[in-house]
């Protein structure tokens, strides 16, 4: 009985159940409140700069260090080999260039005497003149001829794959094989060239044996072997020109010459600078063809700078003098290359 009212046993049981459930709910609420406060305090510690963020930062830094070490572990052997084959010989050659040394007796320091003697050497001046003349005559020809051959090979004609392959074959032929073939063709007495002139009742020529013709013949042989490089580079550049530009010029009424002058030629300007730099460096270092054909003859008429260096160092055992000539060639090549780079940058030509 409660407040004078009789309560049954069923109602008593229901009231007890409600009180137990209420108690359980309060306990759960308290637990949830406690966990929430705990998580809030943890977040507060993390936000306040506690020890939690240090571990991810250290892990990311360690991963970067390990990635760099892994990369250098793969690149280091090749890097050391390249440095050993370039930097060390270059530094040693510079030291030798300031010495008088024949490779056998002890070296003697002479300072810059090798460079001063080289500026007064008529053989060195002759080699420089031959190389400069060869470069001035050869590079423009290979640029112009390579460009027009690339334009011709860029068309859809029959047997185009055969023409491209035939042009590319001389590029992969070794210098020794090219020299032997050139001697067979341009021999003064039994060569194919003079036999053809004899059949045509034309005067025979000295070719490689004539000091006035030898550099022209070497230029022709070198053009046959090296022309494919410029053609391939120009051909790749031509295939990258958008066809929309040519189609727009054609719709505007431009003929073939106008399309070439106003669309194709400006698009090939970066490639022209690149090929010009490459061919200049290659021609300044021409050696194998001279060695396998004329050995610098006749009477030094085909002696280039690199062959002069080879002759002084390895034939005459003047290693210091040859090293001085090599460093002079390096300086000249560097100046020419930097000049072409400056021209490309001043003309806003993105060649490199």
Steps between C-alpha positions, in 0.01 A plus 500: 500500500632847408333819616198293594472332157529125461770398245498159338796267466507552115537874538774451756698285255458756218619783718813308598579434135460868413733600784765250387486622139524860612805413707661326204436801276660734746805271520533492119468875482770537759728260313443682171567829669823366648625361164410823323692703753794261466505531119463876525797518732702281260414728209593795714840347573558425134401853402718651767812343344526179698722207400245346256593694176875439537479140394336564155745783429798284584358216290455724193850644538650155535314382192643785296851426621462131421361579154797726425747241623332234290518716188865589553586136564389426144646815341830516692691226308424649159567852631840400637592329172402807296688733731802272492502495120443874453596718795819317598647478146408864434670619817805285434524624141499858624789422733689330217440800272728703731780244482764380261451123498562227246332224700827337612732746670389701805274795415641852522283798592510773234190704586317645200784448253308232309216744434737777391688262271173377351396854400821525295485152345424514123375139503246584769386810311462290185292242688280777643450651154403164353253431780342846490466488121350154520251612766395818320441315174348182640251610768280724276492231231393226739230725650348602167531160335374317809194724522399457136557125504285477813223694325525265202490190720202634695266445207284196435670343201570143397801323653539775760619246759773383262622855437515577873688179571749558218571847636544370855742214419817715458445645848554161666804404292823518698764761420754230414267344243420842359871580462573173322207554265613858431851383412351246263281761328738798489830326435703702250590208273248220555205675663145477370470878472793535261385193304162670451669821390712298257191342348338842463820634338546757776831598660595284797540654844740450788225494764662387829850536354453864392560756773253740337219245478546282805291707744213520251506124457508444877207740537307302240572171676407643839179643355406153373545348844361782715210640297255245636515646850375843398238344273363286783480795739332723242261223402391455861446876532296513179270228626437704816371805307119516544318428176243764595758774444584377151133451419418853617781644287377300201145627548629858520653453157865443587699306243768242585781754528293727724406204720865406530615854574231607747397172665760224459822702527408682826391167651839349412705784652567324836600180320730697270685651798533159664629330182736791438655466846524122469657507153746774598626300796519183287694667219747662739578151630533322166780246525415142400434580135831687466686219674359225276535688171790746479682500841501878475660505155598581241754736653269571793223631276230300680634528854225609740537614861416162650737321265768755592442418868519128427817539297676713763405281795515144368729517198753756621460426874450868583227444758518842658479679166216279381308559826539875459356477147213287633411759763515774239249306290281452806500873571415587140217247491362632829503860377325409174236294680428773755475752217239289323312460828500876549375552145217253555399668827520850350287388207256326739558166332439212739756262358620353831 
